[in-house]
Amino acid sequence: MEIKSLSYILFLLVTIIIYFASCRKQSAQRLVLIIANVSFILFVSDVRSLFIIFFLVTLAYFMGIIIEKAVKEKNKKKSKVLMWITVIFFISFLCYFKYFKESFEILREAFANNGFEISSLLTPIGLSYYSLSLVAYIIDIYHKKHPAERNYLDFLSFVTFFPAIVEGPFGLYRSIGKQFKEVHYYDWDRMVSGLQRILWGYFKKVVIADRIGIIVLGVLGDENAVGLLVFWIMVLYSFQIYTDFSGGIDVIMGVSEIMGFKLSENFNAPFMAKSVTEFWQRWHMSFGEVMEKYIYFPIVLNKSVIKFSKKIKSKYFQTVFSATIASVIVFVLVGIWHGTGWNYVVYGCYQAFFVSSAVLLGPLYKKAKTALKIDDTCISWQIFATVRTFVILVFGRMLTRAKDLEQGISLIKRTLSAWNPHVIFDGTVLRYGLDYKNYYLVICCIILVMIVDVLHYRGMKIRETIMKQDVVFRYALYFAALFSIIIFGIYGSQYSAASFIYQGF
């Protein structure tokens, strides 16, 4: 059951009706939510996936209580050992399913050749998302950020929350856990606001992202495509990733808003970023929060790291050493989290280079700007910094778009092998699956997305502004959005591969 499918929409409709009709009692709403969560998991996966989720939730539930008890008894050694055992188990469990799958298939084939049949290794739905949420939950209990949850059903409904389990956003229990203990009443304005966001999310996914996907597949599949043609397609692929991922998150956030839940925002106009560091502060923000709170700051504040940094002779490098090391480790892990190949490791190192060098060489950059009399507040520099950051990110995407490191390097070489700007304008791009109408529709839609991002960036609350307009204008806009999705959306069996990209992570 894909998020963009009719069956998912019908599932939402039935769930929301029953949810708000459940006697306005938290226990009744919780039961409806758990049934919906379980049903969704069974629809998109199978009972084995459900069993694994229940096992991990139950383990985290009881270990949270045990660790909290040890903390209250001031048994520091016991609580620390239990915390680390639990965290290592969850991370090992995630790594087993995320990174052992290919090796397992080789082993499975070897056994099959000798007459022994082993069932294929199932990757549980949403494992990357809820396993890290459980790790954060355990660590927060150890550090007394919140008490252990005593109500198993509330905890289960939080971890398995069906809108967010597939592709996020990441949910920290200390931030949103209490919402699963509240009664959520039907609210018309909230429903309209949620529907607005759902429509915008579907528009980005089926009208823009899936349409871009056609031309991206066409060009990257042609070994004769080189130079600026490949670079331009990777520019479009960057927008495909953005509209695909943010579109899915918009649908999830809209559904959650209708039901009365406020999840963490995941994007804040990332292509407006003036540096790679700023981009990662605006992209997949819920994941960034997890990495920052549970990896970056623990490394920066680690006593051993601080002690080692004091051995450095330069006072300046003493102050930036821990932040630089933490940045490198975080972004290497970010790369590994996205995939198993060496191309993802190199991608993480690539991002780490720009982020860590900004920390390490910050004063040098500042002196260079002063010497060259560069005013970084002027519009020309802002545009330059934004374009520079985007170009850096586009080259990084070549590594993650490729199936392995060799193909990623080949893609970069193909891009740099020729100077042929004419291919962007002479109709060459129209040979790869999109006619000129669909191609220019993509360009116009990308411009629309960027305009909306700029307005958000400047603080304009677009949905609230729309809701303040007269009823004729509002509903004309809603129906225009709905019919544009129906008319211009990419559907059909030939496009069945266009699942939400970040579901794969």
C-alpha positions in Angstrom: 0.0 0.0 0.0 1.9 3.0 -1.3 1.3 6.4 0.4 0.2 7.8 -3.0 -2.2 5.0 -3.7 -6.0 5.1 -3.6 -6.0 2.3 -1.0 -3.9 4.4 1.3 -6.4 7.3 0.9 -9.3 5.1 1.7 -7.4 3.6 4.7 -6.9 7.2 6.0 -10.5 8.1 5.5 -11.8 5.1 7.4 -9.2 5.5 10.2 -9.9 9.2 10.7 -13.7 8.7 10.8 -13.5 5.9 13.4 -10.7 7.8 15.3 -12.9 10.9 15.9 -16.0 8.8 16.5 -14.5 6.8 19.3 -16.4 8.3 22.2 -13.9 11.1 22.8 -12.0 8.9 25.2 -8.2 8.6 25.1 -8.3 4.8 25.7 -10.8 4.3 22.8 -8.7 6.6 20.4 -5.6 4.8 21.5 -7.1 1.4 20.6 -8.2 2.7 17.2 -4.8 4.1 16.6 -3.0 0.8 17.5 -5.4 -1.2 15.3 -4.7 1.3 12.4 -0.9 1.0 13.1 -1.0 -2.8 13.1 -3.2 -2.9 10.0 -0.9 -0.5 8.1 2.2 -2.6 8.9 0.4 -5.8 7.8 -0.8 -4.1 4.6 2.7 -2.8 3.6 4.7 -5.7 5.0 3.8 -9.0 6.7 3.4 -10.6 10.1 7.1 -11.1 10.5 7.7 -7.4 10.4 5.0 -6.8 12.9 6.5 -9.4 15.2 9.9 -7.7 15.1 8.4 -4.3 15.8 6.5 -5.7 18.9 9.7 -7.4 20.1 11.7 -4.2 19.9 9.0 -2.0 21.4 8.6 -4.5 24.3 12.3 -4.7 24.9 12.7 -0.9 24.9 9.6 -0.6 27.3 11.0 -2.9 29.9 14.6 -1.9 29.6 13.5 1.7 30.0 11.8 0.9 33.3 14.8 -1.2 34.5 17.3 1.5 33.6 15.2 4.2 35.3 15.1 2.2 38.5 18.9 1.8 38.5 19.3 5.5 37.9 17.0 6.3 40.8 18.9 3.9 43.0 22.0 5.9 42.1 23.6 2.7 40.8 25.6 4.5 38.1 27.6 1.5 36.9 24.5 -0.8 36.5 22.5 1.9 34.8 25.3 2.7 32.4 26.0 -0.9 31.5 22.3 -1.6 30.9 22.0 1.5 28.8 25.0 0.6 26.6 23.9 -3.1 26.2 20.4 -1.9 25.1 21.7 0.7 22.7 24.3 -1.6 21.2 21.7 -4.3 20.7 19.3 -1.9 18.9 22.1 -0.5 16.7 23.4 -4.1 16.0 19.9 -5.2 15.1 19.5 -2.3 12.7 22.9 -2.9 11.1 22.1 -6.6 10.7 19.0 -6.0 8.6 20.4 -2.9 6.9 23.9 -4.0 5.9 23.9 -7.8 6.1 21.1 -8.3 3.5 23.3 -8.7 0.4 25.7 -11.0 2.2 22.8 -13.1 3.4 21.5 -13.5 -0.1 24.9 -14.8 -1.2 24.8 -17.3 1.7 21.2 -18.2 0.9 22.1 -19.0 -2.7 25.1 -21.1 -1.6 22.9 -23.2 0.7 20.2 -23.5 -2.1 22.9 -24.9 -4.4 23.5 -27.6 -1.8 19.9 -28.5 -1.4 19.1 -26.4 1.7 16.4 -23.8 1.4 16.5 -20.6 3.6 13.8 -18.0 3.4 14.8 -14.6 2.3 15.9 -12.0 4.8 13.0 -9.6 5.6 13.9 -5.9 6.2 11.2 -4.7 8.7 9.3 -1.7 7.6 10.5 1.5 9.1 13.3 -0.1 11.0 15.8 2.7 10.4 13.3 5.2 11.8 11.9 3.6 14.9 15.1 1.8 16.0 16.9 5.2 16.3 13.9 6.6 18.1 14.1 3.7 20.6 17.9 4.3 21.0 17.2 8.0 21.8 14.4 7.0 24.2 16.8 4.7 26.2 19.6 7.3 26.3 17.2 10.0 27.4 16.0 7.9 30.3 19.6 7.3 31.4 20.2 11.0 31.3 16.9 11.8 33.2 15.5 13.7 30.3 12.1 12.1 30.8 10.7 9.2 32.9 10.2 5.8 31.5 6.8 5.2 30.0 4.7 2.9 32.2 1.7 2.6 29.8 2.7 0.0 27.3 -0.1 0.8 24.9 0.7 4.5 24.8 4.3 3.6 24.1 3.3 1.2 21.4 1.1 3.7 19.7 4.0 6.2 19.7 6.6 3.9 18.2 4.3 2.4 15.5 2.4 5.6 14.6 1.5 4.6 11.0 1.8 8.0 9.2 5.5 8.4 10.2 6.7 4.8 10.4 7.7 4.5 6.7 9.9 7.6 6.1 9.7 9.7 9.2 10.1 12.3 10.5 12.1 11.0 13.4 10.1 11.3 16.7 11.8 11.8 20.0 9.6 10.6 22.9 10.5 13.6 25.0 9.2 15.9 22.3 6.0 14.2 21.1 5.3 11.3 23.5 2.8 13.2 25.6 0.6 13.8 22.6 -0.2 10.0 22.6 -1.8 10.4 26.1 -4.2 13.1 25.1 -7.7 13.1 23.6 -7.8 14.6 20.2 -11.0 16.3 19.2 -12.2 16.9 15.6 -11.4 20.4 14.5 -12.6 21.8 11.1 -9.8 24.4 10.7 -7.1 21.8 11.6 -8.6 19.4 9.1 -8.6 22.0 6.3 -5.0 23.0 7.1 -4.0 19.3 7.1 -5.7 18.7 3.8 -3.9 21.7 2.3 -0.6 20.2 3.2 -1.6 16.7 2.0 -2.5 18.2 -1.4 0.7 20.1 -1.6 2.6 16.9 -0.7 0.9 14.8 -3.4 1.4 17.6 -6.0 5.2 17.6 -5.3 5.4 13.8 -5.4 3.2 12.7 -8.4 3.3 15.8 -10.6 7.0 16.9 -10.1 9.2 14.1 -8.6 7.8 11.2 -10.6 7.9 13.3 -13.8 11.5 14.2 -13.2 12.3 10.6 -12.5 11.4 9.7 -16.1 14.0 12.0 -17.7 16.6 11.2 -15.0 16.4 7.5 -15.8 16.6 8.2 -19.5 19.8 10.4 -19.4 21.7 8.4 -16.7 21.0 5.2 -18.6 22.6 6.6 -21.7 26.4 6.2 -21.5 26.8 8.7 -24.4 25.3 11.5 -22.3 28.2 13.7 -21.1 29.0 17.2 -19.9 26.4 19.7 -18.9 23.6 17.4 -20.0 24.6 15.0 -17.1 25.1 18.0 -14.7 21.7 19.4 -15.6 20.0 16.1 -15.1 21.7 15.8 -11.7 20.3 19.3 -10.9 16.8 18.0 -11.8 17.6 14.8 -9.7 18.3 17.1 -6.7 14.9 18.6 -7.1 13.4 15.1 -7.6 14.9 14.0 -4.2 13.6 17.1 -2.5 10.1 17.1 -3.9 9.8 13.3 -3.4 11.0 13.3 0.2 9.4 16.6 1.3 6.2 15.7 -0.6 6.0 12.5 1.4 6.7 14.3 4.7 4.0 16.9 3.8 1.4 14.1 3.4 2.5 12.6 6.7 2.5 15.9 8.5 -1.0 16.7 7.0 -2.5 13.4 8.2 -0.9 13.8 11.6 -2.3 17.4 11.9 -5.8 16.2 11.0 -5.6 13.6 13.8 -4.3 16.2 16.3 -0.6 15.3 16.3 2.2 17.8 15.8 5.4 16.1 14.6 8.8 17.6 14.1 9.3 19.6 10.9 11.8 18.0 8.5 12.6 20.8 6.0 13.1 24.6 6.0 13.9 25.8 2.5 17.1 23.8 2.2 18.0 25.1 -1.2 18.2 28.6 0.2 21.2 27.5 2.3 24.4 29.6 1.9 26.7 26.8 3.0 26.8 23.0 3.3 26.5 23.3 7.1 23.4 25.4 6.8 21.9 23.0 4.2 22.1 20.2 6.7 20.5 22.4 9.3 17.6 22.8 6.9 17.4 19.3 5.4 16.0 16.2 7.2 16.0 18.2 10.4 14.5 15.5 12.6 17.4 13.2 11.6 19.8 16.0 12.1 18.4 16.6 15.6 19.1 12.9 16.5 22.7 13.1 15.1 23.4 16.4 16.9 22.0 15.4 20.3 23.2 11.8 20.5 26.5 11.8 18.5 27.8 15.3 17.9 27.5 16.9 21.3 28.5 13.7 23.2 31.8 13.7 21.2 32.3 17.5 21.6 31.8 17.2 25.3 33.6 13.9 25.8 36.3 14.2 28.5 38.8 12.1 26.6 38.4 14.2 23.4 38.8 17.5 25.4 41.8 16.1 27.2 43.5 15.1 23.9 42.7 18.5 22.4 44.6 20.2 25.2 47.8 18.5 24.0 47.6 20.5 20.7 50.0 23.4 20.8 47.8 25.9 18.8 45.2 27.5 21.0 42.9 27.9 18.1 43.1 24.3 17.0 42.5 23.3 20.6 39.1 25.1 20.6 37.9 23.7 17.2 39.4 20.1 17.4 36.5 18.4 19.1 33.9 20.1 16.9 35.9 19.2 13.8 36.3 15.5 14.8 32.6 15.4 15.8 31.5 16.8 12.4 33.6 14.2 10.5 32.2 11.3 12.5 28.6 12.5 12.2 28.7 13.0 8.4 30.5 9.7 7.8 27.7 8.0 9.8 25.1 10.1 7.8 26.6 8.6 4.6 26.6 5.0 6.0 23.0 5.4 7.2 21.9 6.1 3.7 23.4 3.0 2.1 25.8 0.1 2.3 28.3 0.8 -0.5 31.6 2.6 -0.5 29.9 5.3 -2.5 27.9 6.2 0.6 31.0 6.2 2.8 32.7 8.6 0.3 29.6 10.7 0.2 29.7 11.0 4.0 33.4 12.0 3.8 32.6 14.5 1.0 30.0 16.2 3.2 32.2 16.0 6.2 35.0 17.8 4.4 32.9 20.9 3.7 31.3 21.0 7.2 34.5 20.3 9.1 36.6 22.7 7.0 34.1 25.5 7.7 34.8 24.9 11.4 38.5 24.4 11.1 39.2 27.2 8.6 36.6 29.7 9.7 39.0 32.4 10.7 40.9 32.1 7.5 37.7 32.5 5.4 36.9 35.5 7.5 40.3 37.1 6.9 40.0 36.4 3.2 36.7 38.1 3.0 38.1 41.1 4.8 41.1 41.3 2.5 39.0 41.0 -0.6 36.5 43.5 0.9 33.6 41.0 0.5 30.3 42.0 2.1 28.6 38.7 2.8 25.3 40.5 3.6 24.9 41.9 0.0 22.6 40.2 -2.4 25.3 39.3 -4.9 27.3 37.4 -2.3 24.1 35.7 -1.0 23.2 34.5 -4.5 26.8 33.3 -5.1 26.9 31.4 -1.8 23.5 29.8 -2.5 24.5 28.7 -6.0 28.0 27.5 -4.8 26.3 25.4 -2.1 23.8 23.9 -4.5 26.6 22.9 -7.0 28.6 21.2 -4.2 25.5 19.3 -3.3 24.7 18.3 -6.9 28.1 16.7 -7.2 27.6 14.9 -3.9 24.3 13.5 -5.2 26.2 11.8 -8.0 27.7 9.4 -5.5 24.3 8.4 -3.9 22.5 8.2 -7.2 25.1 5.6 -8.5 24.8 2.0 -7.5 28.4 1.8 -6.4 31.5 4.0 -6.0 32.9 3.1 -9.5 29.7 4.2 -11.1 29.6 7.4 -9.0 33.2 8.3 -10.1 32.2 7.5 -13.7 29.2 9.9 -13.4 31.5 12.7 -12.2 34.0 12.0 -15.0 31.2 12.0 -17.6 30.1 15.4 -16.3 33.5 16.9 -16.5 34.5 15.3 -19.8 32.8 17.9 -22.1 31.7 21.5 -22.3 28.4 21.4 -24.2 26.0 24.0 -22.7 23.9 24.0 -26.0 22.4 20.6 -25.0 20.3 22.2 -22.3 18.6 24.5 -24.9 18.7 22.7 -28.3 16.1 20.0 -27.4 18.6 17.2 -26.6 17.0 16.7 -23.2 13.6 16.1 -24.9 14.9 12.8 -26.3 14.8 11.1 -22.9 11.2 10.5 -22.1 9.5 13.9 -21.7 8.1 16.0 -24.5 8.5 19.7 -24.4 5.1 20.2 -22.6 6.0 17.9 -19.8 9.5 19.2 -19.6 8.4 22.8 -19.3 5.7 21.8 -16.8 8.5 20.4 -14.6 10.5 23.7 -14.9 7.4 25.7 -14.0 6.6 23.5 -11.0 10.2 23.7 -9.7 9.9 27.5 -9.9 6.6 27.3 -7.9 8.2 25.1 -5.2 11.1 27.5 -4.9 8.7 30.5 -4.6 6.8 28.7 -1.9 10.1 28.0 -0.1 11.2 31.6 -0.4 7.9 32.8 1.1 8.3 30.3 4.0 11.9 31.4 4.4 10.7 34.9 4.8 8.2 33.9 7.5 5.0 33.9 5.5 2.4 31.3 6.7 0.9 30.4 3.4 -1.8 27.9 4.6 -3.0 30.4 7.2 -3.1 33.1 4.6 -5.1 31.0 2.2 -7.6 30.1 5.0 -8.2 33.8 5.6 -9.4 34.3 2.0 -13.1 34.3 0.9 -14.7 30.9 0.4 -14.9 31.1 -3.4 -11.2 31.7 -3.8 -10.2 29.1 -1.2 -12.3 26.3 -2.7 -11.3 27.2 -6.3 -7.7 26.9 -5.2 -8.3 23.5 -3.5 -10.1 22.1 -6.5 -7.4 23.4 -8.8 -4.8 21.7 -6.7 -6.8 18.4 -6.7 -7.4 18.4 -10.4 -3.8 19.3 -11.2 -2.8 16.2 -9.2 -5.3 14.0 -11.1 -4.6 15.4 -14.5 -0.9 16.0 -14.4 0.1 13.2 -12.0 2.3 10.3 -13.2 0.5 7.1 -12.8 0.3 3.7 -14.4 2.0 0.3 -14.1 5.0 1.6 -16.1 5.8 3.9 -13.3 5.3 1.5 -10.4 8.9 1.8 -9.4 8.3 5.4 -8.3 7.9 4.7 -4.6 9.0 7.3 -2.2 12.7 7.3 -2.4 13.5 7.7 1.3 11.4 4.6 2.1 14.6 2.7 0.9 16.5 4.2 3.8 
